[in-house]
Amino acid sequence: MPIDCGFTKEDKRFRYRAAAIIVENGCVLFAGNKNDDYLYSIGGAVHAGETSEDAVIREVY
């Protein structure tokens, strides 16, 4: 199982994340959250030993 690059210190959490900004026909693609009312860019955690470029390609597809 891949290990995400991140850590927790006290009550704060850091997660190394790669994201894409996808624009087509003047529109920007965002993902929605089922539980909360917000949108976010397409992407996700970078795994240990993975480049941010490889991570964003994996997450987009």
N, CA, C and O atoms as a CHARMM CRD file, in Angstrom:
* protein
*
  244
    1    1 MET  N      0.84700  -1.18500   0.00000 PROA 1      0.00000
    2    1 MET  CA     0.00000   0.00000   0.00000 PROA 1      0.00000
    3    1 MET  C      0.88900   1.24300   0.00000 PROA 1      0.00000
    4    1 MET  O      1.81400   1.33600   0.80700 PROA 1      0.00000
    5    2 PRO  N      0.62100   2.20700  -0.90000 PROA 2      0.00000
    6    2 PRO  CA     1.43500   3.42600  -0.96000 PROA 2      0.00000
    7    2 PRO  C      1.31300   4.24800   0.31700 PROA 2      0.00000
    8    2 PRO  O      0.26900   4.26800   0.97000 PROA 2      0.00000
    9    3 ILE  N      2.39500   4.91700   0.65100 PROA 3      0.00000
   10    3 ILE  CA     2.42600   5.78000   1.83500 PROA 3      0.00000
   11    3 ILE  C      2.37700   7.22800   1.37100 PROA 3      0.00000
   12    3 ILE  O      3.21400   7.65000   0.57400 PROA 3      0.00000
   13    4 ASP  N      1.39300   8.00500   1.86600 PROA 4      0.00000
   14    4 ASP  CA     1.28900   9.42100   1.53800 PROA 4      0.00000
   15    4 ASP  C      2.39600  10.20300   2.23000 PROA 4      0.00000
   16    4 ASP  O      2.81200   9.85400   3.33400 PROA 4      0.00000
   17    5 CYS  N      2.87100  11.26000   1.58100 PROA 5      0.00000
   18    5 CYS  CA     3.86100  12.14500   2.18100 PROA 5      0.00000
   19    5 CYS  C      3.12000  13.18600   3.01600 PROA 5      0.00000
   20    5 CYS  O      2.40200  14.02900   2.47900 PROA 5      0.00000
   21    6 GLY  N      3.29800  13.12000   4.30000 PROA 6      0.00000
   22    6 GLY  CA     2.63800  14.06100   5.18300 PROA 6      0.00000
   23    6 GLY  C      2.99100  13.78100   6.62400 PROA 6      0.00000
   24    6 GLY  O      3.66400  12.79800   6.93500 PROA 6      0.00000
   25    7 PHE  N      2.53500  14.64700   7.49200 PROA 7      0.00000
   26    7 PHE  CA     2.78500  14.45100   8.91200 PROA 7      0.00000
   27    7 PHE  C      1.76100  15.23200   9.72300 PROA 7      0.00000
   28    7 PHE  O      1.07600  16.11900   9.21500 PROA 7      0.00000
   29    8 THR  N      1.67900  14.87600  10.99000 PROA 8      0.00000
   30    8 THR  CA     0.82500  15.57600  11.93300 PROA 8      0.00000
   31    8 THR  C      1.69800  16.10600  13.05900 PROA 8      0.00000
   32    8 THR  O      2.55700  15.39300  13.57700 PROA 8      0.00000
   33    9 LYS  N      1.47300  17.36100  13.43600 PROA 9      0.00000
   34    9 LYS  CA     2.19100  17.97000  14.55000 PROA 9      0.00000
   35    9 LYS  C      1.15900  18.66000  15.41100 PROA 9      0.00000
   36    9 LYS  O      0.46600  19.57700  14.97000 PROA 9      0.00000
   37   10 GLU  N      1.06800  18.20300  16.65600 PROA 10     0.00000
   38   10 GLU  CA     0.04400  18.68200  17.57800 PROA 10     0.00000
   39   10 GLU  C     -1.31800  18.46900  16.91900 PROA 10     0.00000
   40   10 GLU  O     -1.65400  17.33500  16.57500 PROA 10     0.00000
   41   11 ASP  N     -2.09700  19.50700  16.73700 PROA 11     0.00000
   42   11 ASP  CA    -3.41800  19.32700  16.12600 PROA 11     0.00000
   43   11 ASP  C     -3.44900  19.76900  14.66300 PROA 11     0.00000
   44   11 ASP  O     -4.52300  19.95000  14.09100 PROA 11     0.00000
   45   12 LYS  N     -2.27700  19.94200  14.06100 PROA 12     0.00000
   46   12 LYS  CA    -2.18100  20.37800  12.66600 PROA 12     0.00000
   47   12 LYS  C     -1.73200  19.21300  11.79800 PROA 12     0.00000
   48   12 LYS  O     -0.91600  18.38900  12.21100 PROA 12     0.00000
   49   13 ARG  N     -2.28600  19.15900  10.57000 PROA 13     0.00000
   50   13 ARG  CA    -1.93500  18.08800   9.64500 PROA 13     0.00000
   51   13 ARG  C     -1.41600  18.69300   8.34700 PROA 13     0.00000
   52   13 ARG  O     -2.00100  19.64200   7.82400 PROA 13     0.00000
   53   14 PHE  N     -0.32600  18.14900   7.82900 PROA 14     0.00000
   54   14 PHE  CA     0.22000  18.55100   6.54600 PROA 14     0.00000
   55   14 PHE  C      0.19700  17.34200   5.62600 PROA 14     0.00000
   56   14 PHE  O      0.62100  16.25300   6.01300 PROA 14     0.00000
   57   15 ARG  N     -0.29500  17.53200   4.41000 PROA 15     0.00000
   58   15 ARG  CA    -0.29200  16.47100   3.41900 PROA 15     0.00000
   59   15 ARG  C      0.21000  17.05300   2.10900 PROA 15     0.00000
   60   15 ARG  O     -0.36500  18.00300   1.57800 PROA 15     0.00000
   61   16 TYR  N      1.29500  16.47300   1.58800 PROA 16     0.00000
   62   16 TYR  CA     1.86200  16.90000   0.31400 PROA 16     0.00000
   63   16 TYR  C      0.89800  16.45700  -0.77400 PROA 16     0.00000
   64   16 TYR  O      0.66800  15.26200  -0.96500 PROA 16     0.00000
   65   17 ARG  N      0.33800  17.42500  -1.48500 PROA 17     0.00000
   66   17 ARG  CA    -0.72100  17.16600  -2.45400 PROA 17     0.00000
   67   17 ARG  C     -0.35800  17.80100  -3.78400 PROA 17     0.00000
   68   17 ARG  O      0.20100  18.89700  -3.82500 PROA 17     0.00000
   69   18 ALA  N     -0.67700  17.11100  -4.87100 PROA 18     0.00000
   70   18 ALA  CA    -0.50500  17.65100  -6.21400 PROA 18     0.00000
   71   18 ALA  C     -1.88100  17.79600  -6.83900 PROA 18     0.00000
   72   18 ALA  O     -2.73200  16.92000  -6.68500 PROA 18     0.00000
   73   19 ALA  N     -2.10000  18.89900  -7.54200 PROA 19     0.00000
   74   19 ALA  CA    -3.41500  19.14800  -8.13000 PROA 19     0.00000
   75   19 ALA  C     -3.27100  19.76300  -9.51600 PROA 19     0.00000
   76   19 ALA  O     -2.26600  20.40000  -9.83100 PROA 19     0.00000
   77   20 ALA  N     -4.28900  19.55800 -10.33000 PROA 20     0.00000
   78   20 ALA  CA    -4.30900  20.08400 -11.69000 PROA 20     0.00000
   79   20 ALA  C     -5.37800  21.15500 -11.81800 PROA 20     0.00000
   80   20 ALA  O     -6.41400  21.10100 -11.15600 PROA 20     0.00000
   81   21 ILE  N     -5.11500  22.11500 -12.66800 PROA 21     0.00000
   82   21 ILE  CA    -6.13200  23.08000 -13.06900 PROA 21     0.00000
   83   21 ILE  C     -6.46900  22.73800 -14.51000 PROA 21     0.00000
   84   21 ILE  O     -5.65500  22.93700 -15.41200 PROA 21     0.00000
   85   22 ILE  N     -7.66500  22.22800 -14.71900 PROA 22     0.00000
   86   22 ILE  CA    -8.08500  21.74700 -16.02900 PROA 22     0.00000
   87   22 ILE  C     -9.09600  22.73200 -16.59600 PROA 22     0.00000
   88   22 ILE  O    -10.16500  22.94900 -16.02500 PROA 22     0.00000
   89   23 VAL  N     -8.73500  23.32800 -17.73900 PROA 23     0.00000
   90   23 VAL  CA    -9.59200  24.32300 -18.39000 PROA 23     0.00000
   91   23 VAL  C     -9.95900  23.81100 -19.77900 PROA 23     0.00000
   92   23 VAL  O     -9.09400  23.40400 -20.55400 PROA 23     0.00000
   93   24 GLU  N    -11.24200  23.83700 -20.07500 PROA 24     0.00000
   94   24 GLU  CA   -11.71600  23.43400 -21.39800 PROA 24     0.00000
   95   24 GLU  C    -12.90500  24.30500 -21.78000 PROA 24     0.00000
   96   24 GLU  O    -13.84900  24.45700 -21.00500 PROA 24     0.00000
   97   25 ASN  N    -12.85400  24.86900 -22.97000 PROA 25     0.00000
   98   25 ASN  CA   -13.93400  25.72700 -23.47500 PROA 25     0.00000
   99   25 ASN  C    -14.30800  26.83300 -22.49000 PROA 25     0.00000
  100   25 ASN  O    -15.48600  27.14500 -22.31800 PROA 25     0.00000
  101   26 GLY  N    -13.30600  27.42000 -21.85000 PROA 26     0.00000
  102   26 GLY  CA   -13.55500  28.51900 -20.92700 PROA 26     0.00000
  103   26 GLY  C    -14.09300  28.10200 -19.56800 PROA 26     0.00000
  104   26 GLY  O    -14.43100  28.96000 -18.75200 PROA 26     0.00000
  105   27 CYS  N    -14.17800  26.79300 -19.30700 PROA 27     0.00000
  106   27 CYS  CA   -14.67200  26.28700 -18.02000 PROA 27     0.00000
  107   27 CYS  C    -13.54400  25.61500 -17.26000 PROA 27     0.00000
  108   27 CYS  O    -12.64800  25.02100 -17.85900 PROA 27     0.00000
  109   28 VAL  N    -13.59300  25.71100 -15.93400 PROA 28     0.00000
  110   28 VAL  CA   -12.59600  25.07700 -15.07400 PROA 28     0.00000
  111   28 VAL  C    -13.25400  23.90300 -14.36500 PROA 28     0.00000
  112   28 VAL  O    -14.35600  24.02600 -13.82900 PROA 28     0.00000
  113   29 LEU  N    -12.56100  22.75300 -14.36600 PROA 29     0.00000
  114   29 LEU  CA   -13.09100  21.54800 -13.73300 PROA 29     0.00000
  115   29 LEU  C    -12.74600  21.52000 -12.24600 PROA 29     0.00000
  116   29 LEU  O    -11.58400  21.67000 -11.86700 PROA 29     0.00000
  117   30 PHE  N    -13.75800  21.32900 -11.41400 PROA 30     0.00000
  118   30 PHE  CA   -13.58600  21.15700  -9.97100 PROA 30     0.00000
  119   30 PHE  C    -14.35000  19.92000  -9.53600 PROA 30     0.00000
  120   30 PHE  O    -15.27200  19.47700 -10.22000 PROA 30     0.00000
  121   31 ALA  N    -13.96600  19.37100  -8.40700 PROA 31     0.00000
  122   31 ALA  CA   -14.69500  18.25400  -7.79900 PROA 31     0.00000
  123   31 ALA  C    -15.47600  18.80900  -6.62000 PROA 31     0.00000
  124   31 ALA  O    -15.05400  19.77200  -5.98000 PROA 31     0.00000
  125   32 GLY  N    -16.62100  18.19300  -6.33700 PROA 32     0.00000
  126   32 GLY  CA   -17.43600  18.61000  -5.20000 PROA 32     0.00000
  127   32 GLY  C    -17.30300  17.63800  -4.04800 PROA 32     0.00000
  128   32 GLY  O    -16.92700  16.48100  -4.23800 PROA 32     0.00000
  129   33 ASN  N    -17.60700  18.10500  -2.86700 PROA 33     0.00000
  130   33 ASN  CA   -17.57700  17.28300  -1.67000 PROA 33     0.00000
  131   33 ASN  C    -19.00500  16.89100  -1.32500 PROA 33     0.00000
  132   33 ASN  O    -19.87800  17.75400  -1.23600 PROA 33     0.00000
  133   34 LYS  N    -19.25400  15.60200  -1.12800 PROA 34     0.00000
  134   34 LYS  CA   -20.61000  15.12200  -0.83000 PROA 34     0.00000
  135   34 LYS  C    -21.13100  15.60800   0.51800 PROA 34     0.00000
  136   34 LYS  O    -22.33000  15.83700   0.67400 PROA 34     0.00000
  137   35 ASN  N    -20.24200  15.76500   1.48400 PROA 35     0.00000
  138   35 ASN  CA   -20.66600  16.08800   2.84800 PROA 35     0.00000
  139   35 ASN  C    -20.69700  17.58400   3.15200 PROA 35     0.00000
  140   35 ASN  O    -21.50400  18.03500   3.96300 PROA 35     0.00000
  141   36 ASP  N    -19.83100  18.34500   2.51000 PROA 36     0.00000
  142   36 ASP  CA   -19.75200  19.78500   2.76700 PROA 36     0.00000
  143   36 ASP  C    -19.92900  20.54000   1.45600 PROA 36     0.00000
  144   36 ASP  O    -19.71000  19.98800   0.37800 PROA 36     0.00000
  145   37 ASP  N    -20.31900  21.78300   1.55300 PROA 37     0.00000
  146   37 ASP  CA   -20.59600  22.59700   0.38000 PROA 37     0.00000
  147   37 ASP  C    -19.34000  23.34700  -0.06100 PROA 37     0.00000
  148   37 ASP  O    -19.21700  24.54600   0.18600 PROA 37     0.00000
  149   38 TYR  N    -18.41000  22.64800  -0.71000 PROA 38     0.00000
  150   38 TYR  CA   -17.24500  23.31200  -1.27900 PROA 38     0.00000
  151   38 TYR  C    -16.72200  22.52200  -2.47000 PROA 38     0.00000
  152   38 TYR  O    -17.02600  21.34200  -2.64400 PROA 38     0.00000
  153   39 LEU  N    -15.93100  23.20300  -3.27800 PROA 39     0.00000
  154   39 LEU  CA   -15.31000  22.60400  -4.45700 PROA 39     0.00000
  155   39 LEU  C    -13.80100  22.61500  -4.27500 PROA 39     0.00000
  156   39 LEU  O    -13.26300  23.43900  -3.53500 PROA 39     0.00000
  157   40 TYR  N    -13.12100  21.69700  -4.95300 PROA 40     0.00000
  158   40 TYR  CA   -11.66500  21.66300  -4.86600 PROA 40     0.00000
  159   40 TYR  C    -11.08300  21.20800  -6.19300 PROA 40     0.00000
  160   40 TYR  O    -11.76700  20.59400  -7.01100 PROA 40     0.00000
  161   41 SER  N     -9.79900  21.52200  -6.39500 PROA 41     0.00000
  162   41 SER  CA    -9.12500  21.14200  -7.62800 PROA 41     0.00000
  163   41 SER  C     -8.89000  19.63300  -7.66200 PROA 41     0.00000
  164   41 SER  O     -8.78200  18.98200  -6.62300 PROA 41     0.00000
  165   42 ILE  N     -8.81500  19.10200  -8.86200 PROA 42     0.00000
  166   42 ILE  CA    -8.60600  17.66900  -9.04800 PROA 42     0.00000
  167   42 ILE  C     -7.17500  17.32200  -8.66000 PROA 42     0.00000
  168   42 ILE  O     -6.23500  17.93500  -9.16600 PROA 42     0.00000
  169   43 GLY  N     -6.99700  16.36400  -7.78500 PROA 43     0.00000
  170   43 GLY  CA    -5.66200  15.96800  -7.35600 PROA 43     0.00000
  171   43 GLY  C     -5.73700  15.10800  -6.12200 PROA 43     0.00000
  172   43 GLY  O     -6.80600  14.63200  -5.74100 PROA 43     0.00000
  173   44 GLY  N     -4.59000  14.91200  -5.50000 PROA 44     0.00000
  174   44 GLY  CA    -4.54400  14.10200  -4.29400 PROA 44     0.00000
  175   44 GLY  C     -3.14200  13.99900  -3.74500 PROA 44     0.00000
  176   44 GLY  O     -2.23400  14.70200  -4.18900 PROA 44     0.00000
  177   45 ALA  N     -2.97200  13.12500  -2.78400 PROA 45     0.00000
  178   45 ALA  CA    -1.71000  12.98200  -2.06500 PROA 45     0.00000
  179   45 ALA  C     -0.60200  12.45000  -2.96200 PROA 45     0.00000
  180   45 ALA  O     -0.83200  11.62500  -3.84700 PROA 45     0.00000
  181   46 VAL  N      0.60200  12.94100  -2.71200 PROA 46     0.00000
  182   46 VAL  CA     1.79700  12.41200  -3.35700 PROA 46     0.00000
  183   46 VAL  C      2.31100  11.28200  -2.48000 PROA 46     0.00000
  184   46 VAL  O      2.45900  11.44600  -1.26900 PROA 46     0.00000
  185   47 HSD  N      2.58300  10.13800  -3.09000 PROA 47     0.00000
  186   47 HSD  CA     3.08400   8.98500  -2.34500 PROA 47     0.00000
  187   47 HSD  C      4.59800   9.05200  -2.20500 PROA 47     0.00000
  188   47 HSD  O      5.28000   9.64500  -3.04000 PROA 47     0.00000
  189   48 ALA  N      5.11700   8.44400  -1.15000 PROA 48     0.00000
  190   48 ALA  CA     6.55700   8.38100  -0.93000 PROA 48     0.00000
  191   48 ALA  C      7.23200   7.76900  -2.15300 PROA 48     0.00000
  192   48 ALA  O      6.80600   6.72000  -2.63800 PROA 48     0.00000
  193   49 GLY  N      8.27600   8.41500  -2.64900 PROA 49     0.00000
  194   49 GLY  CA     9.00700   7.92100  -3.80700 PROA 49     0.00000
  195   49 GLY  C      8.41100   8.32900  -5.14600 PROA 49     0.00000
  196   49 GLY  O      8.94500   7.96400  -6.19300 PROA 49     0.00000
  197   50 GLU  N      7.32500   9.07200  -5.13100 PROA 50     0.00000
  198   50 GLU  CA     6.62800   9.48300  -6.34800 PROA 50     0.00000
  199   50 GLU  C      6.87900  10.97700  -6.59000 PROA 50     0.00000
  200   50 GLU  O      6.96000  11.75200  -5.63700 PROA 50     0.00000
  201   51 THR  N      7.00000  11.38000  -7.85200 PROA 51     0.00000
  202   51 THR  CA     7.12000  12.80000  -8.14100 PROA 51     0.00000
  203   51 THR  C      5.73500  13.43400  -8.11300 PROA 51     0.00000
  204   51 THR  O      4.72400  12.75000  -8.27300 PROA 51     0.00000
  205   52 SER  N      5.69900  14.73500  -7.90900 PROA 52     0.00000
  206   52 SER  CA     4.41100  15.43100  -7.92100 PROA 52     0.00000
  207   52 SER  C      3.77900  15.35300  -9.31300 PROA 52     0.00000
  208   52 SER  O      2.55500  15.31300  -9.43400 PROA 52     0.00000
  209   53 GLU  N      4.59800  15.33100 -10.35300 PROA 53     0.00000
  210   53 GLU  CA     4.07800  15.20000 -11.71300 PROA 53     0.00000
  211   53 GLU  C      3.38500  13.86000 -11.91200 PROA 53     0.00000
  212   53 GLU  O      2.29700  13.79700 -12.48400 PROA 53     0.00000
  213   54 ASP  N      4.02000  12.78200 -11.43700 PROA 54     0.00000
  214   54 ASP  CA     3.40700  11.45400 -11.55100 PROA 54     0.00000
  215   54 ASP  C      2.13000  11.36200 -10.71300 PROA 54     0.00000
  216   54 ASP  O      1.15300  10.73600 -11.12400 PROA 54     0.00000
  217   55 ALA  N      2.14600  11.98400  -9.55000 PROA 55     0.00000
  218   55 ALA  CA     0.97200  11.94900  -8.67400 PROA 55     0.00000
  219   55 ALA  C     -0.23100  12.64400  -9.30400 PROA 55     0.00000
  220   55 ALA  O     -1.34800  12.13200  -9.24400 PROA 55     0.00000
  221   56 VAL  N     -0.00600  13.80400  -9.90600 PROA 56     0.00000
  222   56 VAL  CA    -1.13500  14.52900 -10.48600 PROA 56     0.00000
  223   56 VAL  C     -1.68200  13.79200 -11.71000 PROA 56     0.00000
  224   56 VAL  O     -2.89100  13.80400 -11.94200 PROA 56     0.00000
  225   57 ILE  N     -0.82700  13.16500 -12.48200 PROA 57     0.00000
  226   57 ILE  CA    -1.30000  12.36000 -13.61500 PROA 57     0.00000
  227   57 ILE  C     -2.13500  11.19500 -13.11700 PROA 57     0.00000
  228   57 ILE  O     -3.19900  10.91400 -13.66700 PROA 57     0.00000
  229   58 ARG  N     -1.65900  10.50900 -12.07100 PROA 58     0.00000
  230   58 ARG  CA    -2.40400   9.38700 -11.49300 PROA 58     0.00000
  231   58 ARG  C     -3.75300   9.84400 -10.96000 PROA 58     0.00000
  232   58 ARG  O     -4.76600   9.18100 -11.18200 PROA 58     0.00000
  233   59 GLU  N     -3.77300  10.96000 -10.26900 PROA 59     0.00000
  234   59 GLU  CA    -5.01400  11.43900  -9.67300 PROA 59     0.00000
  235   59 GLU  C     -6.02100  11.92100 -10.71300 PROA 59     0.00000
  236   59 GLU  O     -7.22400  11.72000 -10.54600 PROA 59     0.00000
  237   60 VAL  N     -5.55200  12.54500 -11.76800 PROA 60     0.00000
  238   60 VAL  CA    -6.46000  13.02000 -12.80900 PROA 60     0.00000
  239   60 VAL  C     -7.11500  11.83800 -13.51100 PROA 60     0.00000
  240   60 VAL  O     -8.31700  11.85300 -13.77600 PROA 60     0.00000
  241   61 TYR  N     -6.32800  10.82300 -13.81000 PROA 61     0.00000
  242   61 TYR  CA    -6.89600   9.65700 -14.49500 PROA 61     0.00000
  243   61 TYR  C     -7.60400   8.73400 -13.53600 PROA 61     0.00000
  244   61 TYR  O     -8.13800   7.70500 -13.95000 PROA 61     0.00000
